[in-house]
Amino acid sequence: MATAGAPRRFCRCACFCTENLYVARYGLHVRFRDERQLRRDYGAVLRARGCVGAEDFRQLLAELEQEVGRRRRLAQESAARRALIASSYLPARPDVYRSLQEASLAPEFLAAAEYSSTPGAGLEGLLQRLETVSEGRRIYRVPVFAAPFCRALLQELEHFEQSDLPKGRPNTMNNYGVLLHELGLDEPLVTPLRERFLQPLTALLYPDCGGGRLDSHRAFVVKYAPGQDRALGCHYDNAELTLNVALGKAFTGGALYFGDLFQAPAALTEPLEVEHLVGQGVLHRGGQLHGARPLGTGERWNLVVWLRASAVRNRLCPMCRREPDLVDDEGFGDGFTREEPTTVDVCALT
């Protein structure tokens, strides 16, 4: 158990460097330890998806080895990028770096958070203040940001994108966007959003998923545009819960689609489709299989916040589905801690 008052040290699971490596060309997440294991576990499905020649397989191996190397260097390289940005970047909108103000949030979101924080608040009352997208899948929608704040944040993100400063990939599936902790927006924007406004809602909506025990997050903005990323393959998130907020701009297509909880992508049938509405957020369990349809026209920018509860994930890593093999990491890491986990119900893990 951590000493009272000591700063919490977050970790990642060792599986980060071996599990869930995404191969975009074949639309496949794979486990990778060596060539023999890869051929044994995925030879048939890779051939069925077009990896048929020796050169195809050599190229795949090179890509996987490169990705493993990137993951091993990730914390060190991310810290270096953040330090460089902090020392040399001049923001276009300094106002978005100030501590999150209620004026930046949609009135409906404030009302839902205020209700959820009052004594005696219950799920039934909260659901009257949200849109239930799917009762069975426990997917909800609520306006999050006021329109002026969405515009200001987009202006800042585009300004940073146009700079010559280095930029980290949001995740293994998205190649365009911004990691908010590298840009310096974690502390003023995402942490208060999680602690003050989201947690009262998630405590009522997802008590069995650690919704009342959120203690870390990973936040990033993803961009979809012609000539860049246009769609997102089926996956589930390394999080207990996920908030996905459409920031803009003008676009067509790109709808989210959802399957079941921790469902294999190959088993996805009759998915639920959810359109993006600018300024509004979709809340769902991280283990809910989901993806994004191809963008039609325009540009789509979304803020994605992976919400994590160490009391849940310390018992079972959501990515390798085993007890986590902890490795010390920087910042929030992947949300694991070495503390003894508090007893909670683990969301749909059985």
Phi, psi and omega in degrees: 000137181293147178293138181301133178087346180286145178297141182283139178251120181264155186229174168239165174272142181301340181294347180304330182265002182226338187250154171056045173275125187266128177250099188298321185300328181251004178057046190220135168266133183230157167266137183220119174241320177197176184297318182299314180297320181297315179296319182294315187276332190230005184306312184293314182291326177294317178298319180296336182258010171110359177271085191248333184257166179299322181292323176302315183289322177297319179294320178298314178301317180297319179296318181292318178296323177295319180292320176299317177298318179299317181295322180292331180266359193301309185298315181295316182289324178295318178298322179293319178297317181298317180297319180294317179298316181298327185271340189228353184268134177252109183296151173276329181234080180302338182296332181285348180269354176283159182304138186306127181254151179299331179296340179279349186254152179291141179305323180296323179291317178299318180295319179294318180292319180296315178300314185296338182271353183276147176301137179086000178298144181222169183299317183300318179293322179294320182297338175287346183252002179234165169263124176274109179284318178210114179293317182295319181271356177059051178248131185229155177232141176207139171301136182247304185252147171290151184303317179300324179290321176303315181295317181296316180296319178297319177300318180293318181295319178293322178298317179292319180302324182280351178284166180265014179285151181293148183227132179276152175291137178302320178194185185287345183255342181247127183258352183230131181148197188220136171274118189292330178291330177289328180278351179088020182256001179296303187294314182282334187248301192283319181299311177295328176299316179291310190285317188270328190243319183281318186299322176301323178289311186292334177297327179274323184283324188224056182297333181278353181250017183080018183299335177264005185233025181297129181225004174198174181200168168226123186236137180207158174251133178250147181237133175240130183200159176303136181081357178235209175295137180238338182213174180221125182290168180298136180193173164232161192266154175275067185198157172284319181222156180227136170247128180236112184247125176282121180266337184136192003266236172270130183202162170233155180077196176077017183301146171286148171226147188231140170252215181263181184283126180050039180275144175291134181307324182294340182268003185291120176225146179046061180291155175274127180257139182228121180283148174280139173235123187301131181090347183258148182246146174252124178256131177207165176289140182300329181281000179287120178299133181201168178196189180227133176292160180301140173296140176273289179225164175080199179235140176236125176243131180229138170269124179242127178239115173275118183260129189234145178232109184298331180298334176271307190285339176298337182272328183206119178292128182288349183265314179263351177063031176229170171301129187295139173264099195282139176230129179301144183216175180267156176058227178278356182051226173251024170086005177270154173227163178270001178290155175295129184293138173291144181292118175219162171284133179270130189295107170052040183266359179247000000 
